[in-house]
């Protein structure tokens, strides 16, 4: 990795209208040449085997982000380092093309992305996610996208092409219905209002779009489940799924500090509610149990979700992108006769 002396300004870009004042922490951008584009997923909890992650770290600074511990592999911290020391894989699209050219590649669906948000603000300057989508379109490789950013609207043309020629689905993550509450926990992600608008833009373009209520934080946003589903369905979402808050060891202190700062009168209630759905623990790391809870409180949350999902006609879906039709083909240049 090499640091960039004058990184692109995430507040001044042709395709991104910034919301709110710039953050106090200094942004540091590091560029690297990726050795490969595809990351293999071994977890049975998510519905994809392959993902592409154009960026390491995430400017959105969501306090609960489960990907924070991955920054430790780079020698960075899981707190403000994760939010403001962003690694950019400049050659990710070239590496993806090389992967698609290997005879062993059969056109399995890929997820953009399995770790940090592929449409975080630097994408407006670097365009790496769009470049990867262009590769997927050229090879007709199925793709799923999950994001909190309205910037995904920029790529409606490519996403529509992928949907028509291969397979494509976009999931917009909306844990909060209230803009102010979301800003306190997800300070630099697009507001929920903008995310619901984005669902509408994607749906109007004929792109299959779902909503992720992830994470549900008992005692903080579980009462917003009906409103989120209602607004998502009204905007044009076709499916929905639910994920319980996950707090790996490095994430717990970051989330707890933000919770105490933003909601001091509710912090103890949230911790107690989390213990009640985690069997007396803060976190659950076992496959099959990480993304859902247990006990009466969790059952009530899950039933509330199911009741409104069915009422609104939203399909049930799991995290991930699932199976997709076989559309993959390698493009070949047509030889000229002249």
C-alpha positions as CSV (number, residue, x, y, z in Angstrom):
1,X,0.0,0.0,0.0
2,X,1.1,3.6,-0.6
3,X,-0.5,6.6,1.0
4,X,-1.9,9.4,-1.3
5,X,-0.6,12.9,-0.6
6,X,-3.7,14.5,-2.1
7,X,-6.6,12.0,-2.0
8,X,-9.8,12.7,-3.9
9,X,-12.1,14.9,-1.9
10,X,-15.2,12.8,-0.9
11,X,-17.3,16.0,-0.5
12,X,-16.6,17.4,-4.0
13,X,-17.4,14.9,-6.7
14,X,-19.6,15.0,-9.8
15,X,-21.8,12.1,-8.8
16,X,-22.2,12.7,-5.0
17,X,-24.1,15.4,-3.2
18,X,-22.7,15.5,0.3
19,X,-25.2,15.5,3.3
20,X,-24.2,17.4,6.4
21,X,-20.8,18.9,7.5
22,X,-17.5,17.2,6.8
23,X,-16.3,14.9,9.7
24,X,-13.6,16.1,12.1
25,X,-11.3,13.2,11.5
26,X,-8.7,13.5,8.6
27,X,-9.2,11.2,5.7
28,X,-6.2,9.1,4.7
29,X,-6.3,7.1,1.4
30,X,-4.0,4.3,0.6
31,X,-3.8,2.8,-2.9
32,X,-2.7,-0.8,-3.5
33,X,-2.4,-3.2,-6.4
34,X,-4.6,-6.2,-5.7
35,X,-3.3,-9.6,-6.4
36,X,-6.8,-11.0,-6.9
37,X,-10.3,-9.7,-7.1
38,X,-12.4,-12.5,-5.8
39,X,-12.8,-13.4,-2.1
40,X,-14.1,-16.8,-1.2
41,X,-16.8,-17.0,1.5
42,X,-16.8,-20.0,3.7
43,X,-19.7,-19.0,6.0
44,X,-23.0,-20.8,5.6
45,X,-24.8,-17.8,7.0
46,X,-24.6,-15.7,3.8
47,X,-25.9,-16.7,0.4
48,X,-22.9,-16.2,-1.8
49,X,-19.6,-17.9,-2.3
50,X,-17.7,-15.1,-4.1
51,X,-17.4,-11.4,-3.3
52,X,-15.5,-8.4,-4.7
53,X,-14.4,-5.7,-2.3
54,X,-13.0,-2.6,-4.0
55,X,-12.3,-0.8,-0.7
56,X,-11.0,-1.7,2.7
57,X,-12.4,0.4,5.5
58,X,-15.5,2.4,5.2
59,X,-16.2,6.1,5.4
60,X,-19.7,5.6,6.5
61,X,-18.4,5.0,10.0
62,X,-21.3,2.8,11.1
63,X,-20.7,2.1,14.8
64,X,-21.9,-1.5,14.5
65,X,-20.0,-2.6,11.4
66,X,-19.0,-6.2,11.6
67,X,-16.2,-5.6,9.1
68,X,-14.2,-3.4,11.5
69,X,-11.9,-6.2,12.8
70,X,-10.6,-6.9,9.2
71,X,-8.7,-3.6,9.4
72,X,-6.4,-5.2,11.9
73,X,-4.9,-7.3,9.2
74,X,-3.5,-4.1,7.7
75,X,-2.0,-2.9,11.0
76,X,-4.8,-0.4,11.5
77,X,-7.4,-0.1,14.3
78,X,-11.0,-1.0,14.3
79,X,-12.1,2.4,15.5
80,X,-11.4,5.7,13.6
81,X,-8.7,4.0,11.5
82,X,-11.5,1.9,9.9
83,X,-13.5,5.0,9.2
84,X,-10.7,7.3,7.9
85,X,-7.9,5.1,6.6
86,X,-9.4,3.8,3.5
87,X,-7.5,1.4,1.2
88,X,-8.4,1.5,-2.5
89,X,-7.7,-1.4,-4.8
90,X,-6.9,0.5,-8.0
91,X,-6.7,-2.5,-10.3
92,X,-9.6,-4.5,-9.0
93,X,-11.5,-4.4,-12.3
94,X,-8.5,-5.7,-14.2
95,X,-8.1,-8.5,-11.6
96,X,-11.8,-9.4,-11.9
97,X,-11.5,-9.6,-15.7
98,X,-8.4,-11.9,-15.3
99,X,-10.5,-14.1,-12.9
100,X,-13.3,-14.4,-15.5
101,X,-10.8,-15.4,-18.2
102,X,-9.6,-18.5,-16.2
103,X,-11.1,-21.7,-17.6
104,X,-12.1,-22.8,-14.1
105,X,-14.5,-19.8,-13.7
106,X,-18.1,-20.9,-14.5
107,X,-20.0,-17.7,-14.0
108,X,-21.1,-18.0,-10.3
109,X,-22.9,-15.0,-8.8
110,X,-20.6,-12.5,-7.1
111,X,-21.5,-10.0,-4.4
112,X,-20.4,-6.4,-4.4
113,X,-19.4,-6.4,-1.7
114,X,-19.1,-8.9,1.2
115,X,-17.2,-6.6,3.5
116,X,-17.3,-2.8,3.3
117,X,-19.7,-0.7,1.3
118,X,-18.8,-0.7,-2.4
119,X,-20.6,2.7,-2.9
120,X,-18.9,4.6,-0.1
121,X,-18.1,8.3,-1.0
122,X,-14.6,7.6,-2.6
123,X,-16.4,5.5,-5.2
124,X,-17.7,8.8,-6.7
125,X,-14.0,9.7,-7.5
126,X,-12.5,6.3,-8.2
127,X,-15.4,4.5,-9.9
128,X,-14.0,1.0,-9.1
129,X,-17.4,-0.5,-8.4
130,X,-18.7,0.8,-11.7
131,X,-15.7,-0.6,-13.5
132,X,-16.4,-4.0,-11.9
133,X,-20.0,-3.9,-13.0
134,X,-18.8,-3.1,-16.5
135,X,-16.7,-6.3,-16.4
136,X,-19.6,-8.3,-15.1
137,X,-21.8,-6.9,-17.9
138,X,-19.2,-7.7,-20.6
139,X,-19.1,-11.3,-19.3
140,X,-22.8,-11.5,-18.4
141,X,-21.8,-12.6,-14.9
142,X,-24.6,-12.5,-12.3
143,X,-24.1,-10.0,-9.5
144,X,-25.7,-8.8,-6.3
145,X,-25.1,-5.5,-4.6
146,X,-25.7,-4.4,-1.0
147,X,-25.3,-0.8,0.0
148,X,-26.4,2.1,2.2
149,X,-25.5,4.7,-0.3
150,X,-27.7,6.6,-2.8
151,X,-24.6,6.7,-5.1
152,X,-25.8,3.3,-6.5
153,X,-28.3,5.4,-8.5
154,X,-25.4,6.5,-10.7
155,X,-25.1,2.9,-12.1
156,X,-28.8,2.3,-12.9
157,X,-27.9,1.8,-16.5
158,X,-25.4,-0.9,-15.9
159,X,-27.5,-2.6,-13.2
160,X,-30.4,-2.7,-15.6
161,X,-28.3,-4.2,-18.4
162,X,-27.1,-6.9,-16.0
163,X,-30.6,-7.7,-15.0
164,X,-31.7,-8.0,-18.6
165,X,-28.8,-10.0,-19.8
166,X,-27.7,-12.0,-16.8
167,X,-29.1,-11.6,-13.3
168,X,-28.9,-8.7,-10.8
169,X,-30.3,-7.7,-7.5
170,X,-29.7,-4.7,-5.3
171,X,-30.3,-4.8,-1.5
172,X,-30.5,-1.4,0.3
173,X,-29.7,-1.7,4.0
174,X,-32.0,0.4,6.1
175,X,-31.8,-0.3,9.9
176,X,-33.6,2.9,10.9
177,X,-36.7,4.7,9.8
178,X,-35.7,7.9,11.6
179,X,-33.0,10.1,9.9
180,X,-31.7,11.7,13.1
181,X,-31.3,8.3,14.9
182,X,-29.6,6.9,11.9
183,X,-27.2,9.9,11.7
184,X,-26.1,9.2,15.3
185,X,-25.2,5.5,14.6
186,X,-24.4,5.7,10.9
187,X,-23.0,9.2,10.7
188,X,-21.8,9.4,7.1
189,X,-24.1,7.0,5.3
190,X,-26.9,8.3,3.2
191,X,-30.0,9.2,5.3
192,X,-32.8,6.6,5.5
193,X,-35.0,9.0,3.5
194,X,-32.5,9.0,0.7
195,X,-32.2,5.3,0.8
196,X,-36.0,4.9,0.4
197,X,-35.8,7.2,-2.5
198,X,-33.0,5.1,-4.0
199,X,-35.2,2.0,-3.7
200,X,-37.8,3.8,-5.7
201,X,-35.2,4.8,-8.4
202,X,-34.0,1.2,-8.8
203,X,-37.5,-0.2,-8.8
204,X,-38.7,2.3,-11.4
205,X,-35.8,1.2,-13.6
206,X,-37.0,-2.4,-13.4
207,X,-34.1,-3.6,-11.2
208,X,-35.0,-6.1,-8.5
209,X,-34.5,-4.5,-5.2
210,X,-34.8,-5.6,-1.6
211,X,-34.4,-4.1,1.8
212,X,-32.2,-5.3,4.6
213,X,-33.2,-4.5,8.2
214,X,-29.7,-5.0,9.4
215,X,-28.8,-4.7,12.0
216,X,-31.8,-4.8,14.3
217,X,-30.7,-3.4,17.7
218,X,-33.1,-4.4,20.4
219,X,-34.2,-1.5,22.5
220,X,-33.1,1.0,19.9
221,X,-34.7,0.3,16.5
222,X,-36.8,-2.8,16.8
223,X,-39.9,-0.7,17.1
224,X,-39.1,0.8,13.7
225,X,-39.5,-2.5,11.8
226,X,-43.1,-1.9,10.6
227,X,-42.3,1.6,9.4
228,X,-39.1,0.5,7.5
229,X,-41.0,-2.3,5.7
230,X,-44.0,0.0,4.9
231,X,-41.8,2.7,3.4
232,X,-39.6,0.2,1.5
233,X,-42.7,-1.6,0.0
234,X,-44.2,1.7,-0.9
235,X,-41.0,2.7,-2.7
236,X,-41.0,-0.6,-4.7
237,X,-38.9,-3.1,-2.7
238,X,-39.8,-6.7,-3.6
239,X,-38.1,-8.6,-0.7
240,X,-36.8,-8.1,2.8
241,X,-34.7,-9.9,5.4
242,X,-33.7,-9.3,9.0
243,X,-30.3,-9.5,10.8
244,X,-29.6,-9.1,14.5
245,X,-26.8,-6.9,15.7
246,X,-23.4,-8.6,15.7
247,X,-20.7,-7.3,18.0
248,X,-17.4,-9.1,17.5
249,X,-14.7,-8.3,20.1
250,X,-13.2,-5.3,18.4
251,X,-16.6,-3.8,17.5
252,X,-18.2,-3.9,20.9
253,X,-16.3,-1.0,22.4
254,X,-16.8,1.2,19.3
255,X,-20.6,0.6,19.3
256,X,-20.8,1.0,23.1
257,X,-19.0,4.3,23.0
258,X,-21.2,5.7,20.2
259,X,-24.4,4.4,22.0
260,X,-23.4,6.1,25.3
261,X,-22.6,9.4,23.5
262,X,-25.7,9.5,21.3
263,X,-28.3,7.8,23.6
264,X,-27.1,8.0,27.2
265,X,-30.5,7.4,28.6
266,X,-31.2,4.3,26.5
267,X,-27.7,2.7,26.6
268,X,-28.4,0.4,29.6
269,X,-31.8,-0.6,28.1
270,X,-30.1,-1.5,24.8
271,X,-27.4,-3.6,26.5
272,X,-30.0,-5.4,28.6
273,X,-32.2,-6.1,25.5
274,X,-29.2,-7.4,23.6
275,X,-28.3,-9.8,26.5
276,X,-31.8,-11.1,26.5
277,X,-31.7,-12.1,22.8
278,X,-28.2,-13.4,23.0
279,X,-28.7,-15.8,25.9
280,X,-26.9,-13.6,28.4
281,X,-24.0,-12.8,26.0
282,X,-23.2,-9.7,23.9
283,X,-22.2,-11.6,20.8
284,X,-22.7,-15.0,19.2
285,X,-20.0,-16.3,16.9
286,X,-21.4,-19.7,16.0
287,X,-22.4,-20.3,12.4
288,X,-26.2,-20.5,12.1
289,X,-26.8,-18.4,15.2
290,X,-24.8,-15.2,14.5
291,X,-27.5,-13.3,12.6
292,X,-30.5,-14.3,14.6
293,X,-31.4,-14.2,18.3
294,X,-33.2,-16.4,20.8
295,X,-35.8,-16.1,23.5
296,X,-39.1,-14.4,23.8
297,X,-37.9,-10.9,22.9
298,X,-36.3,-12.1,19.6
299,X,-39.4,-14.2,18.8
300,X,-41.5,-11.1,19.2
301,X,-39.2,-9.1,16.9
302,X,-39.2,-11.9,14.3
303,X,-43.0,-12.3,14.4
304,X,-43.4,-8.5,14.0
305,X,-41.2,-8.6,10.9
306,X,-43.0,-11.6,9.5
307,X,-46.4,-10.2,10.1
308,X,-45.7,-6.9,8.2
309,X,-43.6,-8.6,5.5
310,X,-46.5,-10.8,4.6
311,X,-49.1,-8.0,4.9
312,X,-47.1,-5.9,2.4
313,X,-46.4,-8.7,0.0
314,X,-42.6,-8.7,0.4
315,X,-40.8,-11.9,-0.5
316,X,-38.7,-13.5,2.2
317,X,-35.1,-13.6,1.4
318,X,-31.8,-14.5,3.1
319,X,-28.6,-12.4,3.3
320,X,-26.7,-12.9,0.1
321,X,-27.7,-13.3,-3.5
322,X,-28.7,-16.9,-3.9
323,X,-28.8,-18.8,-7.1
324,X,-28.8,-17.2,-10.5
325,X,-29.3,-18.4,-14.1
326,X,-26.3,-19.5,-16.1
327,X,-25.7,-16.6,-18.5
328,X,-21.9,-16.3,-18.3
329,X,-20.0,-16.1,-21.5
330,X,-16.5,-14.8,-22.4
331,X,-16.6,-12.0,-25.0
332,X,-14.5,-12.4,-28.1
333,X,-13.4,-9.8,-30.5
334,X,-14.9,-10.2,-33.9
335,X,-12.3,-10.5,-36.6
336,X,-12.5,-7.9,-39.3
337,X,-12.7,-9.0,-43.0
338,X,-10.9,-5.9,-44.2
